[in-house]
Amino acid sequence: GQQVMQIPQYQHVQEGEDFTTYCNSSTTLSNIQWYKQRPGGHPVFLIQLVKSGEVKKQKRLTFQFGEAKKNSSLHITATQTTDVGTYFCAGPPGGGADGLTFGKGTHLIIQP
Amino acid sequence: ETGVTQTPRHLVMGMTNKKSLKCEQHLGHNAMYWYKQSAKKPLELMFVYNFKEQTENNSVPSRFSPECPNSSHLFLHLHTLQPEDSALYLCASSRQRGSSYNEQFFGPGTRLTVL
């Protein structure tokens, strides 16, 4: 079945440094979604990318969808302590199935 | 608040107990989901209900039994669980339009411990 892989699993950065997480799918995706989960919290939707090569920005966050629609990235510029959490990418499982297949997530740890 | 509520927030049960998890969404969505989140594992999709019809069951053991009486409520009935079933159980909902996938709104989860 479809697999969604994310790297790195953990990322330690100093506050103010940039951060990037990468997502790769074993199959072509119709769309990809990104979620953030704060420690002790639940996943919260950030964005959805649909078009090949699409780039979207939300303040310091930049999201990209690859040309082949099999990979994606999330880049945070000048991290702040409020960015702490786990960032997940997710895509439809394919084959007409419902729901989302999530990656394992990247845990972002920020040192002041 | 995401508009999706779950009760209880914490549950400790023995392997012979029977309990139920409840989820309610106040967003007017037509699809609801159960996910399992364990340490060091990705979020695992368990069940999907679309317009109250179960559309996905991802090889979940029969000791987990979902119920969706209407598009706003979702239950997960638990019986004779195993310690490895201890996890955070997350409910989510979304508005599905045909094959178009929209964002999912998650509830706060139920932290389940099986002794």
Contacts between the chains, C-beta under 8 A, distances in Angstrom:
chain1	res1	chain2	res2	distance
A	4	B	42	7.5
A	30	B	99	7.8
A	30	B	101	7.1
A	31	B	101	5.9
A	33	B	101	7.6
A	33	B	103	6.4
A	33	B	104	7.7
A	41	B	108	7.6
A	42	B	2	7.6
A	42	B	90	6.0
A	42	B	106	4.3
A	42	B	107	6.5
A	42	B	108	5.3
A	42	B	109	5.4
A	43	B	43	7.2
A	43	B	90	7.3
A	43	B	92	8.0
A	43	B	104	7.8
A	43	B	106	4.9
A	44	B	2	7.3
A	44	B	106	7.1
A	45	B	103	4.0
A	45	B	104	6.6
A	45	B	105	7.0
A	48	B	101	7.7
A	48	B	102	7.7
A	48	B	103	6.2
A	88	B	42	7.7
A	88	B	43	6.9
A	90	B	43	7.7
A	92	B	101	5.3
A	93	B	45	7.5
A	96	B	99	7.3
A	97	B	55	7.8
A	97	B	56	5.9
A	98	B	31	6.9
A	98	B	48	4.3
A	98	B	50	5.9
A	98	B	55	4.8
A	98	B	56	5.2
A	98	B	96	7.3
A	99	B	33	5.7
A	99	B	45	4.3
A	99	B	48	4.7
A	99	B	56	5.5
A	99	B	58	7.9
A	100	B	43	8.0
A	100	B	45	6.6
A	100	B	101	7.5
A	100	B	104	6.5
A	101	B	45	7.0
A	102	B	42	4.8
A	102	B	43	4.0
A	102	B	45	7.9
A	103	B	42	6.0
A	104	B	40	8.0
A	104	B	41	7.3
A	104	B	42	4.5
A	105	B	42	7.0
